[in-house]
Each structure stands twice: as structure tokens, then as C-alpha cells.
Amino acid sequence: MKRYDLLTPEGTKDFLFEESMLYRSIKNKLDSIFRKCGYSEVVTPALEFFDVFNLNSNYFPQEDMYKLTDSKGRLMVLRPDSTMPIARMTATRLKDATLPLRLYYNQKVYRSEPALKGKSDEISQMGIELIGSSMRMADLEVCVSAVNSLEAWGMEYTLEIGHIGIFKELVGKLDVDDDTKEEIRKLIEKKNFPALNDILDTLDSSGNSSTIQSIKKLPSLFGGEEVFEKALKAIPDEKVRFILDDIHSIYNDISSICGEKGKIIVDLGLVNKTDYYTGIILKGYLQGHGDKVLAGGRYDKLISEFGYDVPAVGFAVYVNAVANAITKNENTDSYKPSVDTIVYSSPGNEIKGLQEAERLRREGETVENALFETLEEVREYAKEKKISKIVVIDDDDDNYDDGMEDNADE
């Protein structure tokens, strides 16, 4: 029988040294952004009952979730999403709280991804949920926070905005089953024009020729200001026109805040797999990284499935993706752990050595205690670890008081 005691499961990894520090730095920066906007942190269990994700609307397929049973035989899952547990928590423990609620989270989600895709099954996320307001101002607030979360890394970014209502309005006019609708959604999301045209051409005899032609054009309605004029011509639908007016207004407002429209992209082909979205949809990208680093939108009906009918909007930042983008775009040496000083205590002077190390730490230095028998071993260790100073503590009081030895050139 093969043993796996020296391996990590597929889709997971160990994080060492500078990589851990990079993740911590990203989380600290996002934590500051969210708290300064008035958001309060919440944490939900990594383990949830399967029923939390098995609502009337199946937002997460069973095969995408890690499942196990508790001591009573009840089906459990490792949370594949943070928004739905927060919706559960809002509908129970926060039902009597004053609205709106501004919540943020810093936790991992677990999704079973196909091994050949190379994606992580353990995803570190930080995000916000603005609960209890359907106002346009709430959408704008979340969009601004998304821009701040992308700008924070000092590299080029784009924020794509769309609206799930356009897709739902058009596809709702087709007399097709849910599986076909999902296949159409996937092809639009991937901008797979040939396959999308093929599947829609088979439906063209159903009397929905105008709707089908509009759906075919959705993936190409991508870009800047010009998209809105193209969309009005491509989709002759009154409800869609109302949605387009709303997105156009948000696009202009967010662009004015960013200072340039090039950073805000309109994508009317944004049709997220997570089907609880009801309004605006967001996706964020960073320079040199193909995968999204931010995703979210408005979900006005999700919390009602837990018995509390309140609107909400939010987004998640994929910390793994941000870390990958930073690693590709800049020197990450600044995230490597560093030690300023190492304290060597000769036999019988260990307490003095510990006291001196604590004194230096109070002064702001990062200090190691030497765990070697001889000073020569300490010197070799300090040279390898690039520790610039050695403090020697022995019976000589002068050496104890000012025993700094410069190791920078060794």
C-alpha cells in the first residue's frame, strides 16, 4: 500500500519563509483597507453542514465540494465559499442587528478542482459583504473598495464590470432546460464564439431569432465607453436598456474616481458560475497574471433562502492570485525573513545572553540566540544567514556591555 505521509494532497502546498511573509503582508494591507471603510471582521467555521450549500438553487455542484461526516453521521463539507456561510450567519445570529451590516472575512475555501487545471483546492480569500442596502450608493461603495484593493499593489490593474441581469433576461426567453442554459453560460464566459454559435443555431427555429442573435453578441460586448452604444443596437430589449443605463452610470462614476477610464472595463459577457448574483458583477485583474484576483457582485436573494430577506453586495480577493502576481512583477527579497543580530553566550552566561537579547528586541531589533558550542560556529552560521552583527556575552563585562562584532564583511 502506497504511503502519502511525505506528500501534500493534490491542489495544496506548504508555504515557506518569504512566501508566508508575502501572504501576511497582503492580508495586512487588505485588512487595513476594509477596516478603514467601516467593515468588521467575522469568521465562519471551515466545516459547515452540507445543507448550507444544498439550497433550492444549487449554487455549488456536489462534485466540487469536499465532503465528510461528523460523529452523528451527518453530512458535512469544507466550505467552498465564504458568502453563503456569512448569509447563514446573518440570517441567524445577526438577524436583529442594525442594517446595513459591513462585514469582512479572512479565511480559506476548499474546492475540488480537476487535477490537470493546476488550480489550488485550498484558496485563501479576503473579502467584504455589504448587507441590507439595495441603494446604488452601496454598489458604488463596493466598487470603490474593489478599486482600492487592486490599486494597493502598485501595478497596472483592470476592473471589469457587468450585470448578470442581461444574461438572465435573454436566456429566460429561451425554451431550454437548465443544462442547456448552463452550457450557454460557460461558452459565453469562455468567449468561445464557434461553440456558442453552434449550440444557439440549433435553437434558431424556436421563434426566438432576435434573442438568439443578441446572446451571440454578448461575448463581444467588451471594452470601454463604446460598448454601451453597441449593446443598445445589439440587444433591442426594454429591460436590458434599463440595466445598461444603470451600468453606464456606474462605469462613469467609478472611472471618474480612478482618474482614467482605461482601468475600468465593461464586459457584458460576465456570467459567473456562482448563480446567486442578481445584479452588478465584478472581476479584477493585475498586470501579468491571467487569472482573476478579485470577483464579486450583488446577490439580493441569497440571504432570503436562509429565511431573512435582505439585499447584499460584496466581493472576494484571491490572496493566492495576488501573491502570484506580485511574485511575477517585482523582486520579493523584501519579504524574506531577516535577522539583525545573533547573541552568543559562553558557558555560564546563558541568562545574561537571554537578557541582552530581550533588551535588543525592545529596541526594535530582530534577534536570535546562538545555539552553538563555539564562537567560530556562530560566525559560520551568521555568514550563511547574512546576519550582520554578533553579540558575545562572556565573563568579560566590557564584552557584555558593548560586544558587537561586525559580521557584514564575512
KEZAKOL-645782 format. One record per residue (C-alpha): residue number from 1; residue in three letters; x, y, z. Coordinates in pm, 1 decimal. Layout:
KEZAKOL-645782
<node NUM, "Ala", <X, Y, Z>>
...
//
This chain:
KEZAKOL-645782
<node 1, "Met", <0.0, 0.0, 0.0>>
<node 2, "Lys", <140.9, 336.4, -103.1>>
<node 3, "Arg", <205.8, 583.1, 179.0>>
<node 4, "Tyr", <140.2, 956.4, 144.7>>
<node 5, "Asp", <297.9, 1076.3, 469.1>>
<node 6, "Leu", <562.4, 1282.8, 286.9>>
<node 7, "Leu", <326.6, 1449.8, 36.7>>
<node 8, "Thr", <62.5, 1720.2, 42.1>>
<node 9, "Pro", <-273.8, 1641.3, -123.0>>
<node 10, "Glu", <-321.6, 1749.3, -483.2>>
<node 11, "Gly", <-423.0, 2112.1, -503.8>>
<node 12, "Thr", <-248.3, 2208.6, -178.3>>
<node 13, "Lys", <103.8, 2319.0, -85.1>>
<node 14, "Asp", <330.0, 2417.1, 201.8>>
<node 15, "Phe", <418.5, 2785.1, 238.3>>
<node 16, "Leu", <773.9, 2864.3, 346.0>>
<node 17, "Phe", <951.9, 3175.8, 471.6>>
<node 18, "Glu", <919.9, 3467.7, 224.0>>
<node 19, "Glu", <603.8, 3319.4, 70.7>>
<node 20, "Ser", <437.3, 3315.4, 412.3>>
<node 21, "Met", <553.9, 3671.4, 477.4>>
<node 22, "Leu", <417.9, 3783.3, 139.4>>
<node 23, "Tyr", <76.7, 3634.5, 220.3>>
<node 24, "Arg", <80.3, 3800.5, 561.9>>
<node 25, "Ser", <171.6, 4135.6, 404.3>>
<node 26, "Ile", <-114.2, 4109.4, 151.6>>
<node 27, "Lys", <-363.6, 4022.5, 423.5>>
<node 28, "Asn", <-247.0, 4304.7, 649.4>>
<node 29, "Lys", <-289.8, 4556.9, 367.4>>
<node 30, "Leu", <-640.2, 4433.8, 280.5>>
<node 31, "Asp", <-730.2, 4423.8, 648.7>>
<node 32, "Ser", <-638.8, 4792.5, 674.2>>
<node 33, "Ile", <-837.6, 4884.9, 360.0>>
<node 34, "Phe", <-1151.5, 4709.2, 482.4>>
<node 35, "Arg", <-1136.8, 4836.0, 841.1>>
<node 36, "Lys", <-1086.4, 5196.3, 727.8>>
<node 37, "Cys", <-1413.6, 5167.7, 534.4>>
<node 38, "Gly", <-1601.1, 5062.0, 847.1>>
<node 39, "Tyr", <-1609.1, 4685.0, 793.2>>
<node 40, "Ser", <-1590.8, 4446.2, 1091.3>>
<node 41, "Glu", <-1426.0, 4105.9, 1072.1>>
<node 42, "Val", <-1621.5, 3781.9, 1104.3>>
<node 43, "Val", <-1503.1, 3420.5, 1086.2>>
<node 44, "Thr", <-1718.2, 3124.2, 989.7>>
<node 45, "Pro", <-1633.7, 2757.0, 1054.3>>
<node 46, "Ala", <-1425.2, 2573.5, 797.5>>
<node 47, "Leu", <-1670.4, 2286.8, 849.9>>
<node 48, "Glu", <-2033.3, 2351.5, 757.0>>
<node 49, "Phe", <-2334.6, 2127.6, 719.6>>
<node 50, "Phe", <-2385.3, 2021.2, 359.5>>
<node 51, "Asp", <-2735.8, 2173.3, 374.0>>
<node 52, "Val", <-2586.3, 2526.0, 383.7>>
<node 53, "Phe", <-2473.0, 2474.0, 23.1>>
<node 54, "Asn", <-2761.3, 2249.4, -87.4>>
<node 55, "Leu", <-3033.6, 2512.4, -112.3>>
<node 56, "Asn", <-3321.7, 2523.2, -359.8>>
<node 57, "Ser", <-3080.1, 2688.1, -601.7>>
<node 58, "Asn", <-2781.5, 2458.2, -639.1>>
<node 59, "Tyr", <-2504.3, 2716.4, -647.5>>
<node 60, "Phe", <-2227.3, 2462.6, -588.9>>
<node 61, "Pro", <-2236.1, 2116.2, -750.8>>
<node 62, "Gln", <-2177.7, 1830.7, -506.9>>
<node 63, "Glu", <-1877.4, 1710.4, -702.5>>
<node 64, "Asp", <-1698.3, 2041.8, -638.1>>
<node 65, "Met", <-1714.1, 2007.6, -258.5>>
<node 66, "Tyr", <-1501.8, 1816.6, -8.6>>
<node 67, "Lys", <-1745.7, 1607.7, 196.9>>
<node 68, "Leu", <-1718.3, 1413.8, 523.6>>
<node 69, "Thr", <-1943.0, 1305.6, 810.0>>
<node 70, "Asp", <-1948.6, 1407.2, 1175.4>>
<node 71, "Ser", <-1976.7, 1175.6, 1478.4>>
<node 72, "Lys", <-2355.1, 1156.8, 1429.2>>
<node 73, "Gly", <-2329.3, 1057.9, 1065.2>>
<node 74, "Arg", <-2443.7, 1397.4, 933.7>>
<node 75, "Leu", <-2302.7, 1512.6, 601.5>>
<node 76, "Met", <-2051.7, 1796.1, 632.6>>
<node 77, "Val", <-1841.0, 1993.1, 382.7>>
<node 78, "Leu", <-1528.8, 2204.3, 391.9>>
<node 79, "Arg", <-1670.9, 2544.1, 295.9>>
<node 80, "Pro", <-1632.4, 2600.3, -82.2>>
<node 81, "Asp", <-1739.8, 2964.3, -46.9>>
<node 82, "Ser", <-1742.2, 3237.0, 218.9>>
<node 83, "Thr", <-2050.3, 3434.7, 113.9>>
<node 84, "Met", <-2303.6, 3157.8, 178.6>>
<node 85, "Pro", <-2186.4, 3086.1, 537.1>>
<node 86, "Ile", <-2196.4, 3460.6, 603.9>>
<node 87, "Ala", <-2550.6, 3464.5, 462.1>>
<node 88, "Arg", <-2638.8, 3183.1, 707.2>>
<node 89, "Met", <-2478.3, 3373.0, 994.4>>
<node 90, "Thr", <-2658.1, 3695.2, 900.8>>
<node 91, "Ala", <-2995.6, 3520.8, 890.4>>
<node 92, "Thr", <-2941.6, 3369.1, 1235.2>>
<node 93, "Arg", <-2701.6, 3543.5, 1471.8>>
<node 94, "Leu", <-2723.5, 3887.1, 1306.9>>
<node 95, "Lys", <-3093.1, 3893.8, 1221.6>>
<node 96, "Asp", <-3164.1, 4163.4, 1482.2>>
<node 97, "Ala", <-2854.4, 4372.1, 1403.7>>
<node 98, "Thr", <-2891.1, 4726.3, 1273.6>>
<node 99, "Leu", <-2866.8, 4748.9, 895.2>>
<node 100, "Pro", <-2663.8, 4798.1, 690.1>>
<node 101, "Leu", <-2404.4, 4545.8, 804.7>>
<node 102, "Arg", <-2048.5, 4587.7, 684.0>>
<node 103, "Leu", <-1862.9, 4258.8, 728.0>>
<node 104, "Tyr", <-1526.4, 4132.3, 608.3>>
<node 105, "Tyr", <-1353.9, 3796.5, 627.4>>
<node 106, "Asn", <-1009.0, 3643.2, 602.4>>
<node 107, "Gln", <-1033.1, 3267.8, 558.1>>
<node 108, "Lys", <-979.2, 2975.2, 324.0>>
<node 109, "Val", <-1226.4, 2799.4, 97.2>>
<node 110, "Tyr", <-1191.6, 2447.8, -40.1>>
<node 111, "Arg", <-1298.4, 2338.7, -387.4>>
<node 112, "Ser", <-1222.6, 2018.1, -569.5>>
<node 113, "Glu", <-1061.6, 2127.9, -894.6>>
<node 114, "Pro", <-966.5, 1894.4, -1183.1>>
<node 115, "Ala", <-604.0, 1792.5, -1132.2>>
<node 116, "Leu", <-496.4, 1888.0, -1484.9>>
<node 117, "Lys", <-606.8, 2250.6, -1444.4>>
<node 118, "Gly", <-325.8, 2321.2, -1197.8>>
<node 119, "Lys", <-552.7, 2527.8, -972.1>>
<node 120, "Ser", <-538.7, 2521.2, -594.8>>
<node 121, "Asp", <-807.7, 2336.9, -398.4>>
<node 122, "Glu", <-720.9, 2543.6, -89.6>>
<node 123, "Ile", <-787.1, 2909.5, -167.3>>
<node 124, "Ser", <-707.1, 3195.8, 67.9>>
<node 125, "Gln", <-968.0, 3471.8, 39.4>>
<node 126, "Met", <-1034.4, 3811.8, 192.1>>
<node 127, "Gly", <-1349.6, 3997.7, 107.8>>
<node 128, "Ile", <-1632.8, 4226.4, 211.5>>
<node 129, "Glu", <-2010.4, 4188.4, 232.5>>
<node 130, "Leu", <-2231.5, 4499.3, 249.4>>
<node 131, "Ile", <-2566.5, 4366.1, 369.7>>
<node 132, "Gly", <-2901.2, 4538.6, 398.4>>
<node 133, "Ser", <-2898.2, 4801.6, 122.4>>
<node 134, "Ser", <-3016.5, 4790.0, -238.1>>
<node 135, "Met", <-2913.4, 5151.5, -297.7>>
<node 136, "Arg", <-2695.9, 5243.4, -593.0>>
<node 137, "Met", <-2459.3, 5400.1, -337.9>>
<node 138, "Ala", <-2394.9, 5053.3, -192.6>>
<node 139, "Asp", <-2286.0, 4926.4, -535.2>>
<node 140, "Leu", <-2059.3, 5228.9, -576.1>>
<node 141, "Glu", <-1906.0, 5180.5, -230.2>>
<node 142, "Val", <-1819.8, 4819.2, -306.7>>
<node 143, "Cys", <-1679.9, 4913.4, -649.5>>
<node 144, "Val", <-1456.6, 5178.2, -490.7>>
<node 145, "Ser", <-1334.6, 4925.1, -232.7>>
<node 146, "Ala", <-1259.3, 4684.4, -517.5>>
<node 147, "Val", <-1055.1, 4953.9, -694.4>>
<node 148, "Asn", <-865.8, 5024.7, -369.2>>
<node 149, "Ser", <-797.8, 4650.8, -330.4>>
<node 150, "Leu", <-646.9, 4639.3, -680.3>>
<node 151, "Glu", <-451.9, 4965.6, -657.5>>
<node 152, "Ala", <-283.8, 4857.2, -334.1>>
<node 153, "Trp", <-14.1, 4650.6, -508.8>>
<node 154, "Gly", <136.0, 4930.6, -718.9>>
<node 155, "Met", <91.3, 4762.0, -1055.9>>
<node 156, "Glu", <-138.6, 4803.2, -1353.9>>
<node 157, "Tyr", <-487.7, 4665.3, -1299.1>>
<node 158, "Thr", <-827.8, 4641.2, -1462.6>>
<node 159, "Leu", <-1169.3, 4612.6, -1300.8>>
<node 160, "Glu", <-1432.5, 4455.4, -1523.9>>
<node 161, "Ile", <-1797.4, 4534.7, -1454.9>>
<node 162, "Gly", <-2104.5, 4365.4, -1595.3>>
<node 163, "His", <-2458.5, 4274.9, -1494.9>>
<node 164, "Ile", <-2595.5, 3921.6, -1465.5>>
<node 165, "Gly", <-2944.9, 4055.4, -1537.4>>
<node 166, "Ile", <-2867.8, 4088.9, -1909.4>>
<node 167, "Phe", <-2781.4, 3720.7, -1946.9>>
<node 168, "Lys", <-3073.4, 3607.9, -1730.1>>
<node 169, "Glu", <-3320.2, 3828.3, -1918.0>>
<node 170, "Leu", <-3214.4, 3692.9, -2257.0>>
<node 171, "Val", <-3171.2, 3327.2, -2166.0>>
<node 172, "Gly", <-3501.0, 3332.7, -1976.6>>
<node 173, "Lys", <-3678.2, 3382.5, -2310.0>>
<node 174, "Leu", <-3540.0, 3054.8, -2447.7>>
<node 175, "Asp", <-3741.9, 2736.8, -2411.3>>
<node 176, "Val", <-3446.8, 2523.2, -2297.7>>
<node 177, "Asp", <-3361.9, 2317.8, -1989.0>>
<node 178, "Asp", <-3121.8, 2424.5, -1713.9>>
<node 179, "Asp", <-2838.0, 2211.4, -1850.9>>
<node 180, "Thr", <-2853.5, 2389.2, -2185.0>>
<node 181, "Lys", <-2862.4, 2728.9, -2015.3>>
<node 182, "Glu", <-2552.6, 2632.4, -1816.9>>
<node 183, "Glu", <-2373.4, 2520.8, -2132.3>>
<node 184, "Ile", <-2457.6, 2856.1, -2297.7>>
<node 185, "Arg", <-2330.4, 3037.9, -1988.1>>
<node 186, "Lys", <-1999.1, 2850.1, -1992.2>>
<node 187, "Leu", <-1941.3, 2927.4, -2360.3>>
<node 188, "Ile", <-2014.8, 3298.0, -2309.7>>
<node 189, "Glu", <-1782.3, 3308.1, -2007.7>>
<node 190, "Lys", <-1504.0, 3146.6, -2210.8>>
<node 191, "Lys", <-1583.8, 3368.9, -2513.0>>
<node 192, "Asn", <-1595.8, 3053.4, -2724.0>>
<node 193, "Phe", <-1773.7, 3205.0, -3024.6>>
<node 194, "Pro", <-1776.2, 2899.2, -3257.8>>
<node 195, "Ala", <-1920.7, 2659.4, -2999.0>>
<node 196, "Leu", <-2168.1, 2921.5, -2876.6>>
<node 197, "Asn", <-2291.7, 2983.9, -3230.6>>
<node 198, "Asp", <-2326.9, 2609.6, -3289.8>>
<node 199, "Ile", <-2546.7, 2549.6, -2986.4>>
<node 200, "Leu", <-2757.0, 2862.3, -3048.6>>
<node 201, "Asp", <-2804.4, 2781.2, -3417.8>>
<node 202, "Thr", <-2978.7, 2457.4, -3316.3>>
<node 203, "Leu", <-3233.4, 2668.8, -3126.2>>
<node 204, "Asp", <-3288.2, 2927.4, -3400.5>>
<node 205, "Ser", <-3607.0, 2761.6, -3523.6>>
<node 206, "Ser", <-3780.6, 2813.9, -3188.9>>
<node 207, "Gly", <-3913.4, 3160.2, -3274.8>>
<node 208, "Asn", <-3653.3, 3345.0, -3068.6>>
<node 209, "Ser", <-3427.4, 3453.9, -3351.8>>
<node 210, "Ser", <-3382.0, 3810.2, -3217.5>>
<node 211, "Thr", <-3297.4, 3685.1, -2867.1>>
<node 212, "Ile", <-3052.4, 3428.9, -3002.3>>
<node 213, "Gln", <-2874.0, 3690.2, -3211.3>>
<node 214, "Ser", <-2842.5, 3910.2, -2900.9>>
<node 215, "Ile", <-2697.0, 3623.3, -2696.1>>
<node 216, "Lys", <-2443.9, 3552.0, -2970.5>>
<node 217, "Lys", <-2312.4, 3908.1, -2939.6>>
<node 218, "Leu", <-2275.1, 3910.8, -2559.4>>
<node 219, "Pro", <-1911.4, 3784.8, -2550.1>>
<node 220, "Ser", <-1802.9, 4057.2, -2795.1>>
<node 221, "Leu", <-1954.8, 4341.1, -2591.8>>
<node 222, "Phe", <-1629.4, 4406.9, -2410.5>>
<node 223, "Gly", <-1427.6, 4728.7, -2382.1>>
<node 224, "Gly", <-1482.6, 5092.0, -2287.8>>
<node 225, "Glu", <-1743.2, 5360.4, -2343.5>>
<node 226, "Glu", <-1821.8, 5235.1, -2694.6>>
<node 227, "Val", <-1969.1, 4911.9, -2559.0>>
<node 228, "Phe", <-2287.7, 5080.5, -2442.9>>
<node 229, "Glu", <-2378.5, 5212.4, -2786.8>>
<node 230, "Lys", <-2303.5, 4874.0, -2944.1>>
<node 231, "Ala", <-2513.2, 4697.7, -2680.7>>
<node 232, "Leu", <-2814.1, 4921.3, -2737.2>>
<node 233, "Lys", <-2806.5, 4827.1, -3106.4>>
<node 234, "Ala", <-2733.3, 4459.5, -3046.5>>
<node 235, "Ile", <-2995.6, 4397.0, -2776.0>>
<node 236, "Pro", <-3334.2, 4555.4, -2859.3>>
<node 237, "Asp", <-3490.6, 4478.1, -2521.8>>
<node 238, "Glu", <-3651.0, 4735.5, -2290.8>>
<node 239, "Lys", <-3544.3, 4566.1, -1964.3>>
<node 240, "Val", <-3187.7, 4531.0, -2091.7>>
<node 241, "Arg", <-3183.4, 4901.1, -2184.4>>
<node 242, "Phe", <-3269.9, 4988.0, -1824.8>>
<node 243, "Ile", <-2986.3, 4766.1, -1699.2>>
<node 244, "Leu", <-2743.1, 4920.3, -1947.9>>
<node 245, "Asp", <-2830.6, 5270.1, -1827.6>>
<node 246, "Asp", <-2752.2, 5161.8, -1471.2>>
<node 247, "Ile", <-2416.1, 5004.6, -1561.9>>
<node 248, "His", <-2323.3, 5303.4, -1778.1>>
<node 249, "Ser", <-2383.4, 5536.8, -1485.7>>
<node 250, "Ile", <-2173.1, 5323.1, -1250.3>>
<node 251, "Tyr", <-1899.4, 5294.0, -1514.0>>
<node 252, "Asn", <-1875.9, 5673.0, -1545.3>>
<node 253, "Asp", <-1874.2, 5729.4, -1168.7>>
<node 254, "Ile", <-1609.6, 5466.0, -1092.4>>
<node 255, "Ser", <-1394.5, 5583.1, -1384.4>>
<node 256, "Ser", <-1404.2, 5937.8, -1250.2>>
<node 257, "Ile", <-1283.5, 5812.4, -911.9>>
<node 258, "Cys", <-999.6, 5613.2, -1072.0>>
<node 259, "Gly", <-896.6, 5911.1, -1279.7>>
<node 260, "Glu", <-892.5, 5724.0, -1611.0>>
<node 261, "Lys", <-1147.9, 5505.5, -1785.6>>
<node 262, "Gly", <-889.2, 5261.3, -1920.8>>
<node 263, "Lys", <-871.8, 5086.8, -1585.7>>
<node 264, "Ile", <-1245.7, 5015.2, -1582.2>>
<node 265, "Ile", <-1367.0, 4770.3, -1846.1>>
<node 266, "Val", <-1726.1, 4690.9, -1942.1>>
<node 267, "Asp", <-1786.7, 4320.2, -2006.6>>
<node 268, "Leu", <-2147.5, 4228.1, -2077.2>>
<node 269, "Gly", <-2032.0, 3869.2, -2115.7>>
<node 270, "Leu", <-1955.2, 3843.6, -1743.6>>
<node 271, "Val", <-2169.0, 3547.2, -1641.5>>
<node 272, "Asn", <-2023.9, 3399.1, -1324.0>>
<node 273, "Lys", <-2065.5, 3031.1, -1246.7>>
<node 274, "Thr", <-2187.5, 3115.1, -896.7>>
<node 275, "Asp", <-2553.8, 3171.3, -974.5>>
<node 276, "Tyr", <-2658.3, 3367.1, -665.4>>
<node 277, "Tyr", <-2571.8, 3700.8, -828.8>>
<node 278, "Thr", <-2868.6, 3919.5, -921.7>>
<node 279, "Gly", <-2714.3, 4249.6, -1035.8>>
<node 280, "Ile", <-2374.9, 4404.8, -1095.2>>
<node 281, "Ile", <-2079.5, 4165.3, -1133.7>>
<node 282, "Leu", <-1713.2, 4249.3, -1074.5>>
<node 283, "Lys", <-1385.8, 4087.7, -1178.1>>
<node 284, "Gly", <-1040.6, 4229.1, -1113.5>>
<node 285, "Tyr", <-706.1, 4153.3, -1279.1>>
<node 286, "Leu", <-344.0, 4251.1, -1213.3>>
<node 287, "Gln", <-64.5, 4303.5, -1462.8>>
<node 288, "Gly", <99.3, 3985.3, -1587.8>>
<node 289, "His", <-144.7, 3746.7, -1417.9>>
<node 290, "Gly", <-405.1, 3582.7, -1639.5>>
<node 291, "Asp", <-645.5, 3464.1, -1370.5>>
<node 292, "Lys", <-877.8, 3695.4, -1184.4>>
<node 293, "Val", <-759.7, 3822.4, -846.4>>
<node 294, "Leu", <-1098.0, 3964.9, -741.1>>
<node 295, "Ala", <-1459.0, 3864.3, -804.5>>
<node 296, "Gly", <-1798.9, 3953.7, -667.4>>
<node 297, "Gly", <-2126.2, 4132.0, -725.2>>
<node 298, "Arg", <-2479.7, 4190.5, -597.9>>
<node 299, "Tyr", <-2679.2, 3898.9, -454.6>>
<node 300, "Asp", <-3018.8, 4021.9, -334.5>>
<node 301, "Lys", <-3194.2, 3683.6, -299.3>>
<node 302, "Leu", <-2932.7, 3459.9, -138.4>>
<node 303, "Ile", <-2987.8, 3551.8, 227.0>>
<node 304, "Ser", <-3364.8, 3506.7, 183.4>>
<node 305, "Glu", <-3300.7, 3136.0, 121.1>>
<node 306, "Phe", <-3192.4, 3120.9, 485.5>>
<node 307, "Gly", <-3514.2, 3292.8, 596.7>>
<node 308, "Tyr", <-3406.7, 3658.9, 612.3>>
<node 309, "Asp", <-3492.0, 3868.7, 305.8>>
<node 310, "Val", <-3227.1, 4142.0, 280.5>>
<node 311, "Pro", <-3018.6, 4255.9, -20.5>>
<node 312, "Ala", <-2639.9, 4240.4, -29.2>>
<node 313, "Val", <-2335.3, 4312.9, -241.5>>
<node 314, "Gly", <-1967.4, 4223.9, -198.3>>
<node 315, "Phe", <-1650.7, 4074.7, -342.2>>
<node 316, "Ala", <-1363.7, 3841.5, -258.9>>
<node 317, "Val", <-991.9, 3894.9, -318.7>>
<node 318, "Tyr", <-800.0, 3576.8, -406.4>>
<node 319, "Val", <-487.3, 3614.3, -194.8>>
<node 320, "Asn", <-312.9, 3327.6, -378.9>>
<node 321, "Ala", <-358.6, 3508.0, -710.5>>
<node 322, "Val", <-239.0, 3843.8, -573.9>>
<node 323, "Ala", <73.0, 3673.2, -434.9>>
<node 324, "Asn", <143.1, 3513.3, -774.0>>
<node 325, "Ala", <105.4, 3848.8, -949.5>>
<node 326, "Ile", <340.4, 4021.6, -705.1>>
<node 327, "Thr", <596.9, 3743.3, -744.9>>
<node 328, "Lys", <587.8, 3778.8, -1124.7>>
<node 329, "Asn", <608.0, 4158.5, -1125.7>>
<node 330, "Glu", <855.8, 4251.9, -854.0>>
<node 331, "Asn", <1156.7, 4142.0, -653.1>>
<node 332, "Thr", <1026.4, 3966.1, -342.3>>
<node 333, "Asp", <1353.0, 3984.6, -145.3>>
<node 334, "Ser", <1188.7, 4233.0, 90.8>>
<node 335, "Tyr", <959.4, 3952.3, 208.9>>
<node 336, "Lys", <1247.6, 3725.0, 308.9>>
<node 337, "Pro", <1278.9, 3683.9, 687.4>>
<node 338, "Ser", <1588.5, 3866.0, 817.4>>
<node 339, "Val", <1771.5, 3871.6, 1149.5>>
<node 340, "Asp", <1964.2, 4178.3, 1266.8>>
<node 341, "Thr", <2169.7, 4027.6, 1546.8>>
<node 342, "Ile", <2269.4, 3693.2, 1693.4>>
<node 343, "Val", <2367.2, 3668.7, 2063.4>>
<node 344, "Tyr", <2632.7, 3412.4, 2161.9>>
<node 345, "Ser", <2651.4, 3325.3, 2533.0>>
<node 346, "Ser", <2959.5, 3148.3, 2664.0>>
<node 347, "Pro", <2902.5, 2865.6, 2915.4>>
<node 348, "Gly", <2766.7, 3001.2, 3242.8>>
<node 349, "Asn", <2639.4, 3324.3, 3086.0>>
<node 350, "Glu", <2316.0, 3199.7, 2931.3>>
<node 351, "Ile", <2087.7, 3416.7, 3149.3>>
<node 352, "Lys", <2289.7, 3729.0, 3065.4>>
<node 353, "Gly", <2263.0, 3636.1, 2699.8>>
<node 354, "Leu", <1885.2, 3595.2, 2716.2>>
<node 355, "Gln", <1853.0, 3928.7, 2896.9>>
<node 356, "Glu", <2066.1, 4105.7, 2635.8>>
<node 357, "Ala", <1861.0, 3952.9, 2352.0>>
<node 358, "Glu", <1540.3, 4078.0, 2514.3>>
<node 359, "Arg", <1689.1, 4425.6, 2558.9>>
<node 360, "Leu", <1778.9, 4444.4, 2190.3>>
<node 361, "Arg", <1431.8, 4323.8, 2088.3>>
<node 362, "Arg", <1273.8, 4601.0, 2295.0>>
<node 363, "Glu", <1485.8, 4842.5, 2093.6>>
<node 364, "Gly", <1333.1, 4706.7, 1773.1>>
<node 365, "Glu", <1593.4, 4456.4, 1655.2>>
<node 366, "Thr", <1523.6, 4103.0, 1537.1>>
<node 367, "Val", <1747.1, 3882.1, 1747.8>>
<node 368, "Glu", <1838.5, 3512.1, 1753.9>>
<node 369, "Asn", <2003.1, 3329.6, 2041.4>>
<node 370, "Ala", <2305.4, 3129.7, 1921.7>>
<node 371, "Leu", <2265.6, 2754.9, 1969.8>>
<node 372, "Phe", <2628.1, 2657.4, 1904.4>>
<node 373, "Glu", <2913.8, 2549.7, 2126.8>>
<node 374, "Thr", <3182.3, 2776.1, 1980.2>>
<node 375, "Leu", <3205.2, 3132.6, 1854.4>>
<node 376, "Glu", <3354.7, 3005.0, 1529.0>>
<node 377, "Glu", <3038.2, 2803.8, 1460.8>>
<node 378, "Val", <2833.0, 3114.7, 1531.3>>
<node 379, "Arg", <3039.0, 3311.9, 1280.9>>
<node 380, "Glu", <2985.0, 3048.7, 1010.7>>
<node 381, "Tyr", <2610.2, 3038.9, 1080.8>>
<node 382, "Ala", <2582.7, 3420.0, 1076.8>>
<node 383, "Lys", <2769.3, 3436.6, 747.6>>
<node 384, "Glu", <2536.0, 3181.5, 587.1>>
<node 385, "Lys", <2222.1, 3354.2, 718.7>>
<node 386, "Lys", <2356.5, 3704.7, 636.3>>
<node 387, "Ile", <2329.2, 3820.8, 997.7>>
<node 388, "Ser", <2540.2, 4133.7, 1015.9>>
<node 389, "Lys", <2604.2, 4157.4, 1392.3>>
<node 390, "Ile", <2715.1, 3915.6, 1664.0>>
<node 391, "Val", <2691.0, 3997.9, 2034.4>>
<node 392, "Val", <2925.8, 3795.9, 2253.5>>
<node 393, "Ile", <2828.1, 3753.0, 2619.1>>
<node 394, "Asp", <3103.3, 3612.0, 2842.3>>
<node 395, "Asp", <3270.3, 3679.3, 3178.4>>
<node 396, "Asp", <3429.0, 3998.2, 3047.1>>
<node 397, "Asp", <3194.8, 4284.7, 3146.6>>
<node 398, "Asp", <3332.6, 4503.5, 2867.5>>
<node 399, "Asn", <3240.7, 4235.8, 2615.7>>
<node 400, "Tyr", <2892.9, 4213.7, 2768.9>>
<node 401, "Asp", <2834.2, 4590.8, 2754.3>>
<node 402, "Asp", <2948.7, 4656.6, 2400.8>>
<node 403, "Gly", <3028.5, 4322.1, 2246.1>>
<node 404, "Met", <2900.3, 4396.4, 1895.3>>
<node 405, "Glu", <3114.6, 4230.1, 1633.3>>
<node 406, "Asp", <3065.4, 4339.9, 1274.9>>
<node 407, "Asn", <2992.7, 4040.3, 1055.7>>
<node 408, "Ala", <2892.9, 4231.2, 745.1>>
<node 409, "Asp", <3211.8, 4157.6, 550.6>>
<node 410, "Glu", <3243.9, 3794.9, 645.3>>
//
